[in-house]
Amino acid sequence: MLQQPALFLDRDGVFIENRANYVRSWDDVAFFPEALAALARIREIPYKIIVVTNQSAVGRGLMSLATAVALNQRILDEVGKANGRIDATYLCPAPPGVNDPCRKPRPGMLLQAAEDHNLDLRQSYMIGDALTDVQAGQAAGIRQAILLLTGRGAAQAQLPLAAELPPFATFPTLADALQHLFPEPTR
């Protein structure tokens, strides 16, 4: 069976706004308007579109796993209502400092998605707003990691670690990154 490439997206800071106290309820969700339009524009690309998100609020006891899963589903429903497409989501509930293979910067969520969906990681992309997203993508062997300057991205790009990692691209917003990757998406 032929493998398919994927577009991996982090969630918070990429297509919804980060919250200092975590996105724990629907009241905390605020979409970047250009992100919804950008996701709708690439709806027909021949890539799986997969969200991979650390949700340490679960591991910290600030919300239940069931609430996190339900919140992800509602976010995906809103993307769909805006004519976007997300094919799957992977959520890691582990808090920082726990040696869990799913928690970015480890590549566990990407590797699991590749196994579940028969993905070609060498032809896939990872877009996030943190260096841990870039690291996870690079560790998984993806084609290109992209750091957005939305969310935490602008501050993350200034960290010493950013200069130590293998080269990665930066873009101001998800819309800019997707326009670069898919200038004329298949309709």
N, C-alpha and C positions, 0 to 999 in steps of 0.2 A: 504494500500500500504506500502510495506516494506521501511523503511528509509535506506539511503545510507550514509556512512561516507564521509568526505571531507578532502582534504589536502588544507588548506588555505595558500597562499603565499603573503607576501608583495612583492612589485616590486623593487623599488630602493634600492640598497644595498644588494639585495637577488639574483636576476638573471641579473639585469643590474646595472651598477655603479651609485652611487649617484653623484650628481653635486652640488657644493656649491650654484650655481645660479639656481638650479632646472633643471629638464629635460623638456625643453620647445619646442624642435624641434627634428627632426630625427638626426640632427648633434650632439645632446647631448647624443644619445643612444650608449652605449658600453656594450655589453653582457659580462658576465663572461664566458669564453669559457667552463669551466668545468660545469657550470650551464646548458648550452644548452644540453650537452651530458647527464647530470644527468636527465634532464626532458625527454629526448628521452628514457632513460633506463627504466623509470617508466611509460611509455605511457599506458601500459595495466593494471595498478593497478585498483582494483575495488573500487576506490574512485573518487569522483568528484574533479577536480583540479581547484581551484578558486582563482583568484587574488583579494586581498582587499588592496587598496592603497589610502592613503591620498594624495591629490594633491592640496596643499594650494596655489600653484602658480595661480590657477584659482580664488580662493577667494581673493587673493592679487591683482588681476587685471593684472597679468603678462602674462597670456594667456587665451584664451577663453575656455569654456567648450567643444565646438565642436572640437577645436584643441587637447585638452587632450584626448577626446574620440577617435579621429582619430589616435593619437599617440599610445594609448593603442592597438587599432586594428592592427596597423602595427607591433607592438611588438609581439602580438599574432601570426600574420602571419609568422613572422620570427621564432618563436618557432615551429610552424607547419612545416615550410620548413626544420628545423633541426630534424624533426621527433618527436617533442615533442607534448604535448597536454595540452591545457588549456581550460576548459569547459565554464568558465564565468569570467567576471571581474566586480568588483564593485569599484567605484571611489567616494571619498568624496572630494568635492571642497572647503569645509569650511576652513578658515584660523585658526591658533591657537587662543585660547582665546574665540572662539565662542562656545556657548553651543549647539553643533549640535550632535545629537545621532549617526550620521554616522562616526564622526571623532574619530579615535583611539586616546586614549585608550578606548573609549566607544565601545561597541560590535555591534553597529547598522548594519554595513555591513555584519557581520557574521550572525546575526539574520535574516536579510533580505534574505541572500543567503539560509539559512536553510529553510525559508518559501517557497522561490521560487523553490527550488530543492528537497524538502522533505528530508533534511539531518538529520542525527543522530549526533548532536554536541558532545555527550558523547564519541563517537568513532572517533572523528575528531582531526586533528592536525593543529596548527598554527605555521608558520615559518616566522620570520622577523629579522630585524637587529636593532630593537629599543625596549626599554622596553614598549613603548606604544603598540607594536604588542603583546608582552607577556601579557600585561594587558587586551587587547581586547579579546584575546583568553580565558584567565582565566575568565573574566567577562561573556563570552558566555557559559561557562561550558564545554569547550572542554577537551578532554582526556589529551593532552600534548601540552604545549607551548615550542617553541624552539627559542633561540636567536643565530643567526649566528654572527661570529666574523668578517664577511666581512662588508663593508659599515661602518655604525656607531657603529656596534655591539661591537667591542673591547672597545671603549670608554664608551659605555652604560653599559657594564658589570661591570665597575669600579665605577659607580655612587652609592651613598648610597641607593637609591631606590631599586637597584638590590638585596640587602641583605634583604630588608623589604618585598619583594613579596613572595608569596608561591613558593616552589621550581620549577625551570624550567631547562631544559637542554640547554647546549651550544655546538656548533660544529663550527669548523673552516670555513667550506664552505657549500653551499647548497648540493653539491655532497656528503659530509661526512654525513650530516643529512639524506639525502634520502637513502644512503647506510645502515645507522643504522635502519631506519624505515622499509625499504623494501629491505632486503638483497638479496632476490631472487624474483624479481617481476614476476608476471604471464606473460607468453608470449603467 
